[in-house]
Amino acid sequence: MDVHKNGENKVITIYDIAKEAGVSAATVSRVLTNSANVRKEKKQRVLELIEKYNFRPNAMARSLSDTKSKVIGIIAADVRNPYYADMFVACEMAALRAGYTVMLCNSLGEQAQEEKQLEKLQEKRVDVIIQMGGRVDDLVSNETYVEKVNQLMNSIPVVVTGKLDGTQCYQVQIDAMKCIDLLMEHLIELGHKEIALIGGRMDVLSTFEKFQRYKQNLGKYQIPFREELVAEDGGYDYESGYNHMNKMLDRGIRPTAVIAINDFAAVGIVRSIQEHGLCIPQDISVVSYDNTYVSELLSPKLTTTDYNYESYGERLIETAVAAVEGKEMPKIQLLPPTLIVRESSGKAPGKEE
């Protein structure tokens, strides 16, 4: 590709410079074109090697930095979950409006699969990657995965809906603590004091934050914390909600309200309550997170927190495109949820007027 020969008479190319500097060829090209979208330390390493080899690029090498695929890679944890399906569609529509297409990878939450998908998206020369769920939801970021992403970010920016400590990923998150605030304020205003929290794992950031905020809100309203009202070793699917609600009711523990970790788990919780001969919301109110299509299909319709998927997808794509173009964007953005009140929540038993 061009144009210096070392002592062994080997032609030094832009790829040789990139390999020795530990960066991508596109990064070298951006340095050559004086792009602002290169970290200072990387730029310095590349410049030193350019001077060392008296490197002079040809037109093709210089054009690498201007070559855009106009494709955004998206890794979703599990598109069978309506939350990720809604998120993907919102991102796809926003990307099309921005002149981009999208490439979807479904990781099923498996780290090995996520790593392979990062590599595949890099091979496909996508301009930017958005990751929703999986390792970016971990309470404690996995060191191996962090290292993998940092290597990738030498050439491709990454936007996540959670966090990856030790990286410079852009973070666009729903305010998880505000979600639990909205639900608990709603239930407490309805007179509920025996509020159960069902589903999720404590090694997931948003679940951990919701659990901590749940206890804080109980303290704020001087309601005692009861360990038996919390099922914190669950999952995020129908079976988890159903099984945990069954265990609680079968042990004679009967809350007046239940907060489900998501709409999927809420379906199982509702079925369990109804199979025990109880009515919603007259006997037990049920509220949830995500406001997916499931919340409208349940009977009674589900009170839940809404993330405004269209706006959420727009913000993710806006951040991704800005990262590609080297524009300044906040590294962390928290988006506020809203409460959608439907038929599944009502006054606590004995509180009817």
C-alpha beads as a LAMMPS data file, in Angstrom:
LAMMPS data file: protein, C-alpha beads

353 atoms
352 bonds

1 atom types
1 bond types

-500.0 500.0 xlo xhi
-500.0 500.0 ylo yhi
-500.0 500.0 zlo zhi

Masses

1 110.0

Atoms # bond

1 1 1 0.000 0.000 0.000
2 1 1 2.880 2.464 0.390
3 1 1 5.934 3.534 0.673
4 1 1 8.835 2.963 2.907
5 1 1 11.174 -0.010 2.837
6 1 1 12.887 -1.143 5.982
7 1 1 16.322 -2.699 6.240
8 1 1 14.928 -5.996 4.971
9 1 1 13.589 -4.225 1.881
10 1 1 10.000 -4.779 3.074
11 1 1 7.349 -2.288 2.062
12 1 1 5.753 -0.714 5.155
13 1 1 1.989 -0.423 4.827
14 1 1 -0.703 1.285 6.829
15 1 1 -1.524 -2.142 8.288
16 1 1 2.056 -2.548 9.548
17 1 1 1.813 0.833 11.270
18 1 1 -1.546 -0.150 12.769
19 1 1 -0.272 -3.510 14.043
20 1 1 2.835 -2.031 15.658
21 1 1 0.832 0.788 17.245
22 1 1 -1.850 -1.605 18.486
23 1 1 -4.653 0.206 16.682
24 1 1 -6.799 -0.318 13.586
25 1 1 -5.878 0.742 10.054
26 1 1 -8.821 3.137 10.150
27 1 1 -7.343 4.801 13.256
28 1 1 -4.014 5.282 11.460
29 1 1 -5.898 6.794 8.553
30 1 1 -7.736 9.166 10.867
31 1 1 -4.401 10.296 12.314
32 1 1 -3.090 10.878 8.798
33 1 1 -6.114 13.034 7.979
34 1 1 -5.822 14.856 11.330
35 1 1 -9.206 13.674 12.560
36 1 1 -10.204 14.795 16.055
37 1 1 -11.783 11.404 16.740
38 1 1 -8.560 9.748 17.974
39 1 1 -7.403 9.549 21.580
40 1 1 -4.238 11.503 22.340
41 1 1 -2.139 8.501 23.402
42 1 1 -3.071 6.510 20.296
43 1 1 -2.359 9.446 18.042
44 1 1 1.069 9.889 19.596
45 1 1 2.002 6.231 19.053
46 1 1 0.951 6.384 15.424
47 1 1 2.790 9.652 14.777
48 1 1 5.994 8.246 16.262
49 1 1 5.834 5.235 13.935
50 1 1 5.035 7.393 10.912
51 1 1 8.150 9.430 11.648
52 1 1 10.222 6.309 12.371
53 1 1 9.468 4.799 8.945
54 1 1 9.096 8.111 7.076
55 1 1 5.727 6.739 6.069
56 1 1 3.827 8.411 3.214
57 1 1 0.363 6.996 2.531
58 1 1 -1.262 6.712 -0.843
59 1 1 -4.734 7.927 -1.661
60 1 1 -6.376 4.607 -0.840
61 1 1 -4.918 4.596 2.660
62 1 1 -6.054 8.162 3.291
63 1 1 -9.548 7.314 2.165
64 1 1 -10.026 4.583 4.759
65 1 1 -11.183 7.054 7.385
66 1 1 -13.890 8.337 5.071
67 1 1 -15.244 4.902 4.215
68 1 1 -18.459 4.321 6.124
69 1 1 -20.613 1.231 5.858
70 1 1 -23.678 3.121 7.125
71 1 1 -24.488 -0.015 9.125
72 1 1 -25.089 -0.138 12.882
73 1 1 -24.542 -3.479 14.608
74 1 1 -26.941 -4.304 17.458
75 1 1 -26.398 -7.092 19.987
76 1 1 -29.547 -7.910 21.979
77 1 1 -29.666 -10.339 24.906
78 1 1 -32.829 -12.154 23.806
79 1 1 -35.291 -10.856 21.214
80 1 1 -37.903 -13.349 22.458
81 1 1 -38.313 -10.939 25.373
82 1 1 -40.737 -8.256 24.128
83 1 1 -38.603 -5.552 25.757
84 1 1 -35.678 -6.297 23.425
85 1 1 -37.990 -6.731 20.450
86 1 1 -39.535 -3.301 21.049
87 1 1 -36.111 -1.760 21.594
88 1 1 -34.727 -3.217 18.383
89 1 1 -37.649 -2.001 16.278
90 1 1 -37.338 1.493 17.778
91 1 1 -33.607 1.539 16.965
92 1 1 -34.199 0.221 13.445
93 1 1 -36.749 2.937 12.675
94 1 1 -34.491 5.661 14.097
95 1 1 -31.512 4.316 12.140
96 1 1 -33.442 4.363 8.879
97 1 1 -34.395 7.982 9.489
98 1 1 -30.698 8.750 10.046
99 1 1 -29.706 7.048 6.792
100 1 1 -28.344 3.857 8.375
101 1 1 -29.329 0.207 8.276
102 1 1 -28.981 -2.194 11.207
103 1 1 -27.604 -5.698 11.703
104 1 1 -29.111 -7.663 14.609
105 1 1 -27.303 -10.310 16.672
106 1 1 -29.196 -12.306 19.319
107 1 1 -26.740 -13.400 22.029
108 1 1 -29.155 -15.210 24.398
109 1 1 -27.163 -13.547 27.192
110 1 1 -24.165 -15.845 26.684
111 1 1 -20.745 -14.207 26.979
112 1 1 -19.031 -16.517 24.487
113 1 1 -21.718 -15.738 21.944
114 1 1 -21.446 -11.999 22.612
115 1 1 -17.684 -12.108 22.031
116 1 1 -18.156 -13.953 18.732
117 1 1 -20.752 -11.432 17.659
118 1 1 -18.440 -8.519 18.435
119 1 1 -15.837 -10.125 16.175
120 1 1 -18.370 -10.806 13.426
121 1 1 -19.663 -7.235 13.478
122 1 1 -16.086 -5.962 13.271
123 1 1 -15.486 -8.224 10.270
124 1 1 -18.621 -6.831 8.649
125 1 1 -17.125 -3.340 9.106
126 1 1 -20.117 -1.850 10.900
127 1 1 -19.632 1.779 11.858
128 1 1 -20.746 1.423 15.485
129 1 1 -22.123 -1.228 17.842
130 1 1 -25.058 -0.911 20.247
131 1 1 -25.316 -3.596 22.944
132 1 1 -28.575 -4.119 24.818
133 1 1 -28.401 -6.519 27.749
134 1 1 -25.992 -9.363 28.369
135 1 1 -22.625 -8.392 29.821
136 1 1 -23.519 -4.694 29.875
137 1 1 -26.171 -5.504 32.501
138 1 1 -23.680 -7.096 34.914
139 1 1 -23.407 -5.489 38.338
140 1 1 -19.660 -6.225 38.263
141 1 1 -18.233 -5.902 34.756
142 1 1 -16.483 -9.016 33.455
143 1 1 -12.759 -8.287 33.006
144 1 1 -12.358 -10.526 29.968
145 1 1 -15.284 -8.911 28.222
146 1 1 -14.070 -5.418 29.115
147 1 1 -10.706 -6.197 27.545
148 1 1 -12.427 -7.513 24.414
149 1 1 -14.502 -4.369 24.048
150 1 1 -11.515 -2.107 24.652
151 1 1 -9.655 -3.820 21.815
152 1 1 -12.678 -3.411 19.564
153 1 1 -13.008 0.265 20.417
154 1 1 -9.663 0.958 18.772
155 1 1 -11.668 0.975 15.567
156 1 1 -15.393 0.940 16.398
157 1 1 -17.292 3.003 19.001
158 1 1 -19.669 1.132 21.308
159 1 1 -22.929 2.298 22.906
160 1 1 -24.505 0.255 25.727
161 1 1 -27.824 0.322 27.575
162 1 1 -26.063 -0.569 30.832
163 1 1 -22.405 -0.142 31.749
164 1 1 -18.951 -1.633 31.186
165 1 1 -16.559 -0.411 33.864
166 1 1 -13.076 0.181 32.522
167 1 1 -14.221 1.173 29.030
168 1 1 -15.124 4.433 27.333
169 1 1 -18.449 3.095 26.057
170 1 1 -21.295 5.545 25.696
171 1 1 -24.042 4.649 28.207
172 1 1 -27.721 5.355 27.505
173 1 1 -29.785 3.960 30.367
174 1 1 -33.289 4.049 31.766
175 1 1 -33.273 5.472 35.298
176 1 1 -33.920 2.205 37.195
177 1 1 -34.276 3.892 40.583
178 1 1 -36.885 6.308 39.238
179 1 1 -38.832 3.278 37.975
180 1 1 -39.148 1.765 41.440
181 1 1 -39.928 5.190 42.920
182 1 1 -42.883 5.610 40.561
183 1 1 -44.299 2.157 41.284
184 1 1 -43.902 2.338 45.057
185 1 1 -45.278 5.861 45.343
186 1 1 -48.305 4.724 43.352
187 1 1 -48.895 1.674 45.553
188 1 1 -48.307 3.478 48.840
189 1 1 -50.750 6.217 47.809
190 1 1 -53.284 3.412 47.346
191 1 1 -52.682 2.314 50.951
192 1 1 -50.401 -0.661 50.343
193 1 1 -47.809 -1.534 52.987
194 1 1 -47.239 -5.252 52.303
195 1 1 -45.502 -4.905 48.946
196 1 1 -43.668 -7.881 47.454
197 1 1 -40.816 -7.639 44.930
198 1 1 -40.529 -10.693 42.668
199 1 1 -37.984 -11.654 40.021
200 1 1 -34.531 -10.724 38.808
201 1 1 -30.996 -11.532 39.923
202 1 1 -28.813 -9.486 42.222
203 1 1 -25.832 -9.736 39.853
204 1 1 -27.741 -7.601 37.334
205 1 1 -27.184 -3.871 37.785
206 1 1 -30.745 -2.625 37.266
207 1 1 -32.214 -5.332 39.521
208 1 1 -29.710 -4.600 42.277
209 1 1 -30.514 -0.871 42.046
210 1 1 -34.247 -1.548 42.191
211 1 1 -33.860 -3.807 45.234
212 1 1 -31.800 -1.204 47.087
213 1 1 -34.271 1.543 46.191
214 1 1 -37.155 -0.687 47.259
215 1 1 -35.674 -0.904 50.766
216 1 1 -34.956 2.831 50.804
217 1 1 -38.572 3.630 49.906
218 1 1 -39.888 1.328 52.622
219 1 1 -37.737 3.196 55.116
220 1 1 -38.846 6.553 53.742
221 1 1 -42.497 5.677 54.408
222 1 1 -41.703 3.899 57.716
223 1 1 -42.783 0.504 56.408
224 1 1 -40.833 -2.455 57.880
225 1 1 -38.761 -4.512 55.438
226 1 1 -39.933 -8.143 55.346
227 1 1 -37.477 -10.553 53.790
228 1 1 -40.215 -13.074 52.988
229 1 1 -41.786 -10.535 50.588
230 1 1 -38.710 -10.479 48.358
231 1 1 -37.865 -13.171 45.801
232 1 1 -34.469 -11.948 44.658
233 1 1 -33.059 -15.181 43.244
234 1 1 -35.405 -15.328 40.294
235 1 1 -35.209 -14.731 36.593
236 1 1 -36.937 -12.558 34.058
237 1 1 -39.373 -14.978 32.443
238 1 1 -42.897 -16.274 32.897
239 1 1 -41.810 -19.403 34.781
240 1 1 -39.845 -17.429 37.347
241 1 1 -42.762 -15.160 38.168
242 1 1 -45.187 -18.074 38.352
243 1 1 -43.008 -20.279 40.548
244 1 1 -42.020 -17.551 43.017
245 1 1 -45.597 -16.328 43.420
246 1 1 -46.732 -19.912 43.978
247 1 1 -44.107 -20.445 46.690
248 1 1 -45.082 -17.233 48.444
249 1 1 -48.814 -17.934 48.442
250 1 1 -48.394 -21.635 49.284
251 1 1 -46.451 -20.622 52.421
252 1 1 -49.352 -18.443 53.502
253 1 1 -47.560 -15.196 52.656
254 1 1 -50.094 -12.879 51.045
255 1 1 -48.926 -9.387 50.107
256 1 1 -51.460 -6.754 49.155
257 1 1 -49.347 -5.742 46.137
258 1 1 -46.619 -7.289 43.985
259 1 1 -43.964 -5.531 41.916
260 1 1 -42.884 -7.823 39.065
261 1 1 -39.368 -7.399 37.668
262 1 1 -40.774 -7.150 34.134
263 1 1 -43.926 -7.773 32.107
264 1 1 -42.867 -11.345 31.270
265 1 1 -42.593 -12.285 34.955
266 1 1 -45.848 -10.431 35.642
267 1 1 -47.728 -12.860 33.378
268 1 1 -46.671 -15.772 35.596
269 1 1 -47.463 -13.823 38.765
270 1 1 -50.967 -12.979 37.537
271 1 1 -51.659 -16.616 36.646
272 1 1 -50.476 -17.826 40.047
273 1 1 -52.652 -15.326 41.915
274 1 1 -55.720 -16.223 39.869
275 1 1 -55.114 -19.974 40.274
276 1 1 -55.108 -19.425 44.049
277 1 1 -58.637 -18.042 43.765
278 1 1 -57.631 -14.424 44.369
279 1 1 -58.718 -11.384 42.383
280 1 1 -56.578 -8.618 40.868
281 1 1 -56.591 -5.876 42.075
282 1 1 -59.273 -6.460 44.748
283 1 1 -57.117 -8.933 46.708
284 1 1 -53.631 -8.270 45.312
285 1 1 -52.457 -5.473 43.028
286 1 1 -49.792 -6.276 40.443
287 1 1 -47.471 -3.714 38.829
288 1 1 -44.463 -4.135 36.576
289 1 1 -41.737 -2.630 34.393
290 1 1 -41.282 -2.233 30.615
291 1 1 -44.804 -1.491 29.241
292 1 1 -44.433 -3.981 26.404
293 1 1 -47.416 -5.212 24.367
294 1 1 -47.877 -7.906 27.035
295 1 1 -49.155 -5.318 29.510
296 1 1 -52.143 -4.569 27.252
297 1 1 -52.908 -8.237 26.581
298 1 1 -53.140 -9.325 30.226
299 1 1 -56.480 -9.405 32.009
300 1 1 -56.655 -7.175 33.916
301 1 1 -54.428 -4.823 31.920
302 1 1 -51.139 -4.178 33.674
303 1 1 -49.965 -1.040 35.478
304 1 1 -46.324 -0.609 34.490
305 1 1 -43.501 1.850 33.832
306 1 1 -43.038 3.026 30.264
307 1 1 -39.695 3.862 28.635
308 1 1 -41.052 5.562 25.507
309 1 1 -39.310 3.120 23.191
310 1 1 -39.418 5.472 20.222
311 1 1 -37.524 8.185 22.124
312 1 1 -35.179 5.624 23.705
313 1 1 -34.289 4.163 20.316
314 1 1 -33.848 7.657 18.898
315 1 1 -31.406 8.576 21.664
316 1 1 -29.394 5.375 21.182
317 1 1 -29.082 5.948 17.441
318 1 1 -28.365 9.645 17.883
319 1 1 -25.530 8.770 20.276
320 1 1 -24.210 6.043 17.967
321 1 1 -24.151 8.300 14.897
322 1 1 -22.509 11.112 16.864
323 1 1 -19.802 8.689 17.995
324 1 1 -19.162 7.649 14.385
325 1 1 -18.876 11.267 13.319
326 1 1 -16.610 12.226 16.211
327 1 1 -19.113 14.631 17.745
328 1 1 -19.214 15.362 21.463
329 1 1 -21.857 13.428 23.399
330 1 1 -22.274 12.786 27.136
331 1 1 -20.685 9.513 28.181
332 1 1 -23.642 8.704 30.466
333 1 1 -27.275 9.572 29.743
334 1 1 -30.168 8.654 32.080
335 1 1 -33.634 8.628 30.528
336 1 1 -36.705 9.134 32.742
337 1 1 -39.533 6.545 32.767
338 1 1 -43.233 7.337 33.123
339 1 1 -45.972 5.475 35.009
340 1 1 -48.866 3.973 33.036
341 1 1 -51.777 3.195 35.389
342 1 1 -54.165 0.469 34.243
343 1 1 -56.578 -2.012 35.823
344 1 1 -54.160 -4.256 37.749
345 1 1 -53.551 -1.805 40.613
346 1 1 -56.143 -0.637 43.092
347 1 1 -56.635 0.330 46.706
348 1 1 -55.250 -1.994 49.343
349 1 1 -57.846 -4.347 50.891
350 1 1 -59.681 -2.483 53.624
351 1 1 -58.798 0.915 52.148
352 1 1 -61.825 1.254 49.879
353 1 1 -63.758 4.448 50.357

Bonds

1 1 1 2
2 1 2 3
3 1 3 4
4 1 4 5
5 1 5 6
6 1 6 7
7 1 7 8
8 1 8 9
9 1 9 10
10 1 10 11
11 1 11 12
12 1 12 13
13 1 13 14
14 1 14 15
15 1 15 16
16 1 16 17
17 1 17 18
18 1 18 19
19 1 19 20
20 1 20 21
21 1 21 22
22 1 22 23
23 1 23 24
24 1 24 25
25 1 25 26
26 1 26 27
27 1 27 28
28 1 28 29
29 1 29 30
30 1 30 31
31 1 31 32
32 1 32 33
33 1 33 34
34 1 34 35
35 1 35 36
36 1 36 37
37 1 37 38
38 1 38 39
39 1 39 40
40 1 40 41
41 1 41 42
42 1 42 43
43 1 43 44
44 1 44 45
45 1 45 46
46 1 46 47
47 1 47 48
48 1 48 49
49 1 49 50
50 1 50 51
51 1 51 52
52 1 52 53
53 1 53 54
54 1 54 55
55 1 55 56
56 1 56 57
57 1 57 58
58 1 58 59
59 1 59 60
60 1 60 61
61 1 61 62
62 1 62 63
63 1 63 64
64 1 64 65
65 1 65 66
66 1 66 67
67 1 67 68
68 1 68 69
69 1 69 70
70 1 70 71
71 1 71 72
72 1 72 73
73 1 73 74
74 1 74 75
75 1 75 76
76 1 76 77
77 1 77 78
78 1 78 79
79 1 79 80
80 1 80 81
81 1 81 82
82 1 82 83
83 1 83 84
84 1 84 85
85 1 85 86
86 1 86 87
87 1 87 88
88 1 88 89
89 1 89 90
90 1 90 91
91 1 91 92
92 1 92 93
93 1 93 94
94 1 94 95
95 1 95 96
96 1 96 97
97 1 97 98
98 1 98 99
99 1 99 100
100 1 100 101
101 1 101 102
102 1 102 103
103 1 103 104
104 1 104 105
105 1 105 106
106 1 106 107
107 1 107 108
108 1 108 109
109 1 109 110
110 1 110 111
111 1 111 112
112 1 112 113
113 1 113 114
114 1 114 115
115 1 115 116
116 1 116 117
117 1 117 118
118 1 118 119
119 1 119 120
120 1 120 121
121 1 121 122
122 1 122 123
123 1 123 124
124 1 124 125
125 1 125 126
126 1 126 127
127 1 127 128
128 1 128 129
129 1 129 130
130 1 130 131
131 1 131 132
132 1 132 133
133 1 133 134
134 1 134 135
135 1 135 136
136 1 136 137
137 1 137 138
138 1 138 139
139 1 139 140
140 1 140 141
141 1 141 142
142 1 142 143
143 1 143 144
144 1 144 145
145 1 145 146
146 1 146 147
147 1 147 148
148 1 148 149
149 1 149 150
150 1 150 151
151 1 151 152
152 1 152 153
153 1 153 154
154 1 154 155
155 1 155 156
156 1 156 157
157 1 157 158
158 1 158 159
159 1 159 160
160 1 160 161
161 1 161 162
162 1 162 163
163 1 163 164
164 1 164 165
165 1 165 166
166 1 166 167
167 1 167 168
168 1 168 169
169 1 169 170
170 1 170 171
171 1 171 172
172 1 172 173
173 1 173 174
174 1 174 175
175 1 175 176
176 1 176 177
177 1 177 178
178 1 178 179
179 1 179 180
180 1 180 181
181 1 181 182
182 1 182 183
183 1 183 184
184 1 184 185
185 1 185 186
186 1 186 187
187 1 187 188
188 1 188 189
189 1 189 190
190 1 190 191
191 1 191 192
192 1 192 193
193 1 193 194
194 1 194 195
195 1 195 196
196 1 196 197
197 1 197 198
198 1 198 199
199 1 199 200
200 1 200 201
201 1 201 202
202 1 202 203
203 1 203 204
204 1 204 205
205 1 205 206
206 1 206 207
207 1 207 208
208 1 208 209
209 1 209 210
210 1 210 211
211 1 211 212
212 1 212 213
213 1 213 214
214 1 214 215
215 1 215 216
216 1 216 217
217 1 217 218
218 1 218 219
219 1 219 220
220 1 220 221
221 1 221 222
222 1 222 223
223 1 223 224
224 1 224 225
225 1 225 226
226 1 226 227
227 1 227 228
228 1 228 229
229 1 229 230
230 1 230 231
231 1 231 232
232 1 232 233
233 1 233 234
234 1 234 235
235 1 235 236
236 1 236 237
237 1 237 238
238 1 238 239
239 1 239 240
240 1 240 241
241 1 241 242
242 1 242 243
243 1 243 244
244 1 244 245
245 1 245 246
246 1 246 247
247 1 247 248
248 1 248 249
249 1 249 250
250 1 250 251
251 1 251 252
252 1 252 253
253 1 253 254
254 1 254 255
255 1 255 256
256 1 256 257
257 1 257 258
258 1 258 259
259 1 259 260
260 1 260 261
261 1 261 262
262 1 262 263
263 1 263 264
264 1 264 265
265 1 265 266
266 1 266 267
267 1 267 268
268 1 268 269
269 1 269 270
270 1 270 271
271 1 271 272
272 1 272 273
273 1 273 274
274 1 274 275
275 1 275 276
276 1 276 277
277 1 277 278
278 1 278 279
279 1 279 280
280 1 280 281
281 1 281 282
282 1 282 283
283 1 283 284
284 1 284 285
285 1 285 286
286 1 286 287
287 1 287 288
288 1 288 289
289 1 289 290
290 1 290 291
291 1 291 292
292 1 292 293
293 1 293 294
294 1 294 295
295 1 295 296
296 1 296 297
297 1 297 298
298 1 298 299
299 1 299 300
300 1 300 301
301 1 301 302
302 1 302 303
303 1 303 304
304 1 304 305
305 1 305 306
306 1 306 307
307 1 307 308
308 1 308 309
309 1 309 310
310 1 310 311
311 1 311 312
312 1 312 313
313 1 313 314
314 1 314 315
315 1 315 316
316 1 316 317
317 1 317 318
318 1 318 319
319 1 319 320
320 1 320 321
321 1 321 322
322 1 322 323
323 1 323 324
324 1 324 325
325 1 325 326
326 1 326 327
327 1 327 328
328 1 328 329
329 1 329 330
330 1 330 331
331 1 331 332
332 1 332 333
333 1 333 334
334 1 334 335
335 1 335 336
336 1 336 337
337 1 337 338
338 1 338 339
339 1 339 340
340 1 340 341
341 1 341 342
342 1 342 343
343 1 343 344
344 1 344 345
345 1 345 346
346 1 346 347
347 1 347 348
348 1 348 349
349 1 349 350
350 1 350 351
351 1 351 352
352 1 352 353
